[in-house]
Each structure stands twice: as C-alpha cells, then as structure tokens.
Amino acid sequence: MNFIHLVSDDYSDPYPEWGRFAIDAQEADPFCCTAAWQFSFQEAFSPRRRILVAREGKSALLFAEKIFPNGRIVLTPVEASWFFGSPLLGENPAALLDDSMDFLRETYGKKIPEILISGIRPEGKLFPALRKRFMRLFKFIPYQELTDVQCAASLENGLEGFLFRRSAHERKNLKREFKRAREKEIRFERVSPDSVAASDEVYARMLAVEKTSWKGRLKCGMTEMPAKMFYAVMLRRLAVSRFARVVFAKFEGKDVGFIFGGIVGGQIYRGQQFSYAEDWAAFSIGHLLQMEQIAWLCQEGVQRYDMGPSLREKMAYKRHWTEQKFAIQSWFMIKK
C-alpha cells in the first residue's frame, strides 16, 4: 500500500485492470470503480486529499484520506459524494485490505482510521468476506442513507433483443418518435474522441447545448463548477483510452442535443449525461438519443447499458429503459 499523487495533465489510465476487476467481482457499477470516474472526482472536487492505492495479483484497493478539524481520520472511497463505486476490487480484496493493516499502523499509529466501504451489493461476496476477516477488530455500522439501486438494461441479442424486452406501448412510442424525427430531418452524429484536444472540442459542443437546456438555464447542470470540471476531465480520460461514446442530435447542421458515457472492459456502457435544447423537448430528443446510443453500442457488441441510480424521483424515467436492478450499500468499519 502506498500514497500516490495525480499528475494533472496526464489522462492516461494507470490502472486499466480496475474495470476488469470490477466486472469479475460483479460490482453493481463497474464504471464508477475505474480511474476515469474516481480520479476525475478527486481532481474536480477534492484535489488536496491523499490517495492510497494497493495492488496484489488480481485484487486492488483505492481510498482517499479525509481529515476532520477534530483530528478524526476516515479512509473513504475517492468518489465520496454518490458512493457508486467500490474501493475494494478483484478476486480477494478483503485479504488485500488485511495485508494493508501494517501500513496503516505504521502511518497512523495505534489510531487506525475509520474505513468507509461503498458500492457493496447486499447479496455479493465482499461483505461476508470483510465480516469474516475483520469482525474482531472493527464494528460494522451501516450507512443507510447511502443505500441506492443502480439500474441497467441488457443488450443481449443486440438492438432487437433490447426492444423485445420493452413493452409494446414503449415500442410503439419509439417508432412514432423516430418517424417524427425523420420528417423533421433530425440527424445523429456519433463521436468517439481519441485525444485530449478532440475531447475538449466535443465537450465545448456539449456545453453549448447544455446552456440551452432547462439545466443550463437554471444553472444546475454541467455548465457549473465543479461539475463542469468533473465531466471535462472524465471525458479526457475516456478519450485517451478510446472508451468515450458521444452522440449529438442535429438539425440543419446545429447541435440540439447530446448524450455521453463511457465503456468499461469492453462489455458495459455507463451513461453519464444527456441534454437537449429546451425548445426541442416536444420532439423527445432524449429518447431518440438513448436509442441511437444503444444502437451504436449493440453494433460494438456491448452487453449492458448502465444508467445509474433509479430511486430518486427525478430518475424515474430510467425504469422504462431498464429491467435489471443492482442494490448497493455503504458500511463504516470502526475500530473496536
């Protein structure tokens, strides 16, 4: 285990295996376990924290150090706002955390920090493994307010399979919406930037659309800091690794909507943001962008379309697009 520091202008992925570890461990949100998500959060939201990393065989762990004014120290996931990703990855991360205890004692003395574990599936194997190894040393306290449900859609059997799993009513609506779009001559452009410069050009287009959306007008979207920086550096990392997927909706050559996300492990796409000009809402641009992205992913052989949390009221629209649910929980480990 050791402390690392991010290099602000290096967007290459130093830990490309993390995505594979997250998929193999059947984590609920594999993309949010990767450097593209975790390190982008660090850079945008909390750049001064120390980061701890350990890797052994097919296991890894990643924490950030949070020091409170009263001296309390907690090792948290690096992304410490939504708590989507797990800081413990791979075949046997509980054993790796156990092996790291000597480092923690050497660093912090007798006062071992509290440890916050997020992104744990209640039915998964990680929590029982942690309890078995650490129940004599730590108390496990649930962080109930961080419990959520991640939702996803299977892309098995391609676009036809995806549509087959939707209701007849939903298929009828999509067909009608695409017919209206064709009549209006709305076009779609697929973009996969492959460099920082290309990423920045694409991001500028996305922000221009966002400013015309309801989120932009209410100043609650990607145009505001720190979200603006978070998604900018995330898109850079995804571009450098060739995992960014962006679709623009266009009318008469002008961008009127976009959707973007990233691929992890070649198997799973995680949506990040989509937006469209408010005066185009009547044309269901959001639905059309989702379908165009799904069609692209199916052509690439991606197997799952992750859409993030579904319990919050504003996220209810995701229930029509997804049929898979993955509950996640967060736990405090506090030394007895």
RAKA-V954149 format. One line per field, one symbol per residue. phi: phi as a letter, one per 30 degrees, with the letter a starting at -180 (. if undefined). burial: 1 if it has 9 or more other ideal C-beta (glycine too) atoms within 8 Angstrom, else 0. Layout:
BEGIN
phi=???
burial=???
END
This chain:
BEGIN
phi=.adbbdcdcccdcdbdddddeddddhddbeedcddedddddeddcbdcddccbbbbhcbabbbccccdedjdbbdceddcbchdccdcbjdbdddddddddddddddcidddddbccbiddecdcddedddddbddcbcccdcedcdbbdcabdceiidddddddcdeddddddddddddddddidcbbcbbebaddddddddddddddedcdddddchbbddcddeededddddddddddicdbbbccbbhicdbaabbabcbiicbccdcbbaaeedcedcheddddeddddddddddidcbcdbidbddedcdddddcbbcbbdbbbbcccdd
burial=000001000010101001111111101111111111111111111000101111000011111111000000111111110011111111111111111110111001000011111111100101101110110001010110011111111110010011100100011011001101100001010101100101111110111111111011100011100011111111111111101111111110001111111111101111101111110100111111111111111100010111111100001001001101111111111010
END
